[in-house]
Amino acid sequence: MIEIRRYIPEQADAWNSFVAQSKNGTFMLDRHYMDYHADRFCDHSLMVYRRGVLYALLPGNVADDTFYSHQGLTYGGLIMNEKTTAADVVQIFKDLNELLRSEGLRRVVYKPTPWIYHRQPSEEDLYAVVEVCGAQISRGLSSAITRENLNKWYRIRESGARKALQRGITIEESEDYGQFWPVLAKNLRDRYGLSLVHSLAEIKLLHSRFPDRIRLIVAKEGAETLGGTVLYVSDRVVHSQYIAASPRGKELHVLDLLFKQVIVDSLKNHPFFDFGISTEKHGTWLNEHLIYQKEGFGGRGICYDWYEWTL
């Protein structure tokens, strides 16, 4: 009754159509997004059929002896529609484990889509990976805001927004990723010793494919970009994918003013605003300075979980 098949590129339209109608998929699971970095990963995505009809998807890749869902994505997991039942999901994971073992794989790392992104309750997979697979959990911590119950900003954030406004800082949407990317790259390099996940060419390509889903909001002093954020806009959540300010931007508190506008605008049409995780080393280290800033804007904890099991 359940059959699991490897995805092939010729099935991209069927894949994308299912994601668009699913109860827990977002545009990041569309092949037009996923495949921008196809050369970096050995794709091993799976399509699940029930009685010959497409029933679920599992974006994934393989590295060494491990199946990941998916290393190139923040989240993924089993993508389901409103017809997917708990009993079938249990069977899917039994069959999945058997299939992956037959292919010589020995381990699974599974990253489900956090619940705030779900259009309907969609946590059948979380039951299955624990009860069927005996998975162990690692947990990252993000900070999100819900429009149903807004928290008061910390005084330091309110004061910063007022100062930026008084200094003439303006906030606007921009198509000029070229001005913001050097600010972002330097900030990541100097503060965290990290490189950007997306090159300038890649983010411009993705924005061209998803112009309404990937948006750049910047803070400017005159014509100069001093800071900004790249927003990933899904049906229920506006997620701040990147945040950065130059030294001058930090001096003028531009991010305080930027988020004053971005959060209000985002929550007009979306139930949640998500700042992203403030943890590192598989969730074992909390960046207290980073999460303090997000909590100052009213953010509170949302978990991003990873599950791991041996086959």
C-alpha positions in Angstrom: 0.0 0.0 0.0 2.9 2.4 0.8 5.7 2.7 -1.8 8.8 4.9 -1.5 10.6 6.0 -4.6 13.7 8.2 -5.3 12.9 11.6 -6.6 14.2 12.4 -10.1 14.4 15.9 -11.7 11.7 15.1 -14.2 9.3 15.0 -11.2 9.9 18.6 -10.2 6.5 19.9 -11.1 4.7 17.1 -9.2 7.0 17.8 -6.2 6.4 21.5 -6.2 2.7 21.1 -6.6 2.5 18.8 -3.6 4.6 21.2 -1.5 2.3 24.1 -2.4 -0.8 22.1 -1.2 0.8 20.5 1.8 0.0 21.2 5.4 3.6 21.7 6.5 5.7 22.7 3.5 7.1 26.1 2.7 8.7 27.7 -0.4 12.2 26.6 0.8 11.1 23.0 0.0 10.2 23.9 -3.6 12.8 22.5 -6.0 13.4 26.0 -7.4 14.8 26.8 -4.0 16.3 23.5 -3.0 18.2 23.0 -6.3 20.2 26.2 -6.3 22.9 24.3 -4.4 22.4 20.9 -6.0 26.1 20.7 -6.9 27.0 20.7 -3.1 24.9 17.7 -2.1 24.2 14.2 -3.3 20.4 14.5 -3.5 18.5 11.5 -2.1 15.0 13.0 -1.8 12.1 10.6 -1.6 8.5 10.5 -2.8 6.0 8.4 -0.9 3.0 6.9 -2.7 -0.1 5.3 -1.3 -2.1 3.1 -3.6 -0.2 4.8 -6.5 -1.0 8.4 -5.5 1.6 10.8 -4.2 1.1 10.9 -0.5 4.2 12.5 1.1 7.7 13.9 0.3 11.0 13.7 2.1 13.7 16.1 1.0 17.1 14.6 1.7 20.7 14.0 0.8 23.3 11.4 1.6 26.8 11.9 2.8 29.0 8.9 3.7 26.7 6.4 5.5 24.1 9.0 6.6 20.8 10.1 5.2 20.1 13.8 6.0 16.8 15.6 5.6 18.3 18.0 4.2 21.8 19.4 5.0 21.2 22.4 2.7 18.0 23.4 4.5 17.2 24.8 7.9 14.3 22.4 8.2 12.4 19.8 6.1 11.2 16.5 7.4 8.3 14.6 6.0 6.0 16.9 4.0 2.4 15.8 4.3 -1.1 16.8 3.1 -4.4 16.9 5.1 -5.1 13.2 4.1 -1.9 11.8 5.7 -2.8 9.7 8.7 -0.8 8.8 11.8 -0.9 5.1 11.2 0.4 5.6 7.6 3.2 7.9 8.9 4.3 5.2 11.3 4.4 2.7 8.4 6.3 5.2 6.2 9.1 5.4 8.8 9.2 1.6 9.1 9.5 1.3 5.4 12.0 4.2 5.2 14.3 2.5 7.7 14.2 -0.7 5.8 14.9 1.0 2.5 17.8 3.0 3.7 19.3 -0.1 5.4 19.1 -1.9 2.1 21.0 0.9 0.5 23.9 0.5 3.0 23.1 3.5 5.1 23.6 3.4 8.8 22.3 6.7 10.3 19.5 9.2 9.8 19.6 12.9 10.8 16.1 14.4 10.6 15.1 18.1 10.8 11.3 18.6 10.9 9.6 21.9 10.0 8.9 23.8 13.3 5.2 23.9 14.2 4.8 27.6 13.7 5.2 27.1 9.9 2.4 24.5 9.7 -0.9 25.3 8.1 -2.5 22.5 10.0 -1.2 20.3 12.9 1.5 18.2 11.4 3.5 16.4 14.0 2.7 12.8 13.2 6.3 12.4 12.1 7.6 13.5 15.6 5.7 10.6 17.2 7.0 8.2 14.6 10.7 9.0 14.8 10.7 8.5 18.6 8.4 5.5 18.9 9.4 3.7 15.7 13.0 4.8 15.2 14.1 5.5 18.8 15.5 8.8 17.8 17.6 11.0 20.1 16.8 14.8 20.1 19.1 17.8 19.7 17.4 21.2 20.2 18.1 24.6 18.9 16.3 27.7 20.3 14.8 30.4 18.2 12.9 33.5 19.2 9.5 34.3 17.7 6.7 36.8 18.2 3.0 36.1 17.9 0.6 38.8 17.0 -1.9 37.2 19.4 0.1 38.3 22.5 2.7 41.0 21.9 5.4 41.5 24.6 6.6 44.9 25.6 10.0 45.9 24.2 13.0 46.3 26.5 13.7 50.0 27.2 17.1 49.7 25.5 15.5 48.7 22.2 12.8 51.4 22.4 15.4 54.0 23.2 17.6 52.8 20.3 14.7 53.1 17.8 14.0 56.7 19.0 17.6 57.7 18.6 17.8 56.2 15.1 14.7 58.1 14.1 16.0 61.3 15.5 19.2 60.9 13.5 17.3 60.7 10.3 17.7 57.0 9.6 15.1 55.7 7.0 13.8 52.2 6.6 12.9 50.9 3.1 12.6 47.8 1.0 15.4 47.4 -1.4 16.4 45.3 -4.4 20.1 46.3 -3.9 21.5 43.2 -2.3 25.0 44.3 -3.5 25.0 47.2 -1.0 23.9 45.0 2.0 26.0 41.9 1.3 29.4 43.4 2.2 27.9 44.7 5.5 26.5 41.3 6.3 29.7 39.4 5.3 32.0 41.6 7.4 29.6 41.4 10.4 29.6 37.6 10.2 33.3 37.4 9.7 34.3 39.8 12.5 31.8 38.7 15.1 31.6 35.0 14.6 34.4 34.0 12.2 31.7 32.7 9.8 31.2 32.9 6.0 27.8 33.5 4.4 25.7 30.5 3.5 24.5 32.3 0.3 26.8 34.2 -2.0 25.6 37.5 -3.5 24.9 35.7 -6.8 23.0 33.0 -5.1 20.7 35.3 -3.0 20.0 37.4 -6.1 19.1 34.2 -8.0 16.8 33.0 -5.3 15.2 36.5 -5.0 14.5 36.4 -8.7 12.8 33.1 -8.4 10.8 34.1 -5.3 10.5 37.9 -5.4 7.5 37.9 -3.0 9.0 35.4 -0.6 12.6 36.7 -0.3 12.7 40.4 0.6 15.4 42.8 1.7 14.7 45.6 4.2 17.5 48.1 4.8 18.3 51.0 7.1 19.9 54.0 5.4 21.6 57.2 6.3 21.2 59.3 3.2 22.1 57.0 0.4 24.3 54.6 2.5 23.0 51.3 3.7 24.0 50.9 7.3 22.1 47.7 8.1 19.3 45.4 7.1 17.6 42.1 7.2 16.7 39.5 4.6 13.2 38.2 5.2 11.9 34.8 4.2 8.1 35.1 3.9 6.1 31.9 4.2 2.3 31.6 4.6 2.3 31.8 8.4 5.7 33.1 9.3 8.0 36.0 8.4 11.5 34.8 9.2 14.6 37.0 9.5 17.1 34.9 7.6 20.0 37.4 7.9 20.5 40.4 10.2 23.5 42.8 10.2 24.6 46.4 10.8 27.8 48.2 10.0 29.8 49.8 12.9 28.2 53.1 12.0 24.8 51.4 11.9 25.3 50.0 15.4 26.4 53.4 16.7 23.1 54.8 15.4 20.9 51.9 16.6 19.5 51.3 13.1 18.4 47.7 13.7 16.1 48.9 16.6 14.3 51.2 14.2 14.3 48.7 11.4 12.6 46.0 13.5 10.2 48.5 14.9 8.8 48.7 11.3 9.5 45.2 10.1 7.7 43.4 13.0 4.6 45.6 12.8 4.4 45.2 9.0 5.0 41.4 9.2 2.3 40.7 11.8 -0.4 42.5 9.7 -0.7 39.4 7.5 1.2 36.6 9.3 0.6 35.1 12.7 4.3 34.8 13.6 7.6 36.6 13.2 10.7 34.4 13.7 14.2 35.7 14.4 15.9 32.3 14.0 18.1 30.3 16.4 20.5 31.7 18.9 22.2 28.4 19.7 25.3 26.7 18.3 27.1 23.4 18.5 23.9 21.4 18.0 22.0 23.4 20.5 24.4 22.9 23.4 25.6 26.5 23.5 23.3 29.5 23.9 24.5 32.8 22.6 23.1 34.9 25.4 24.1 38.3 23.8 22.3 37.4 20.6 19.1 36.1 22.2 19.0 39.0 24.6 18.7 41.3 21.6 15.8 39.2 20.1 14.0 39.0 23.5 14.4 42.8 23.7 12.1 43.0 20.6 9.5 40.7 22.3 10.8 37.4 21.0 10.2 34.2 23.0 11.4 30.6 22.6 10.5 28.3 19.7 12.5 25.0 19.4 14.1 23.9 16.2 14.6 20.1 16.7 17.0 17.6 15.1 16.4 13.9 15.5 19.0 11.2 15.0 18.9 7.4 14.9 20.9 4.4 13.8 19.5 2.0 11.2 
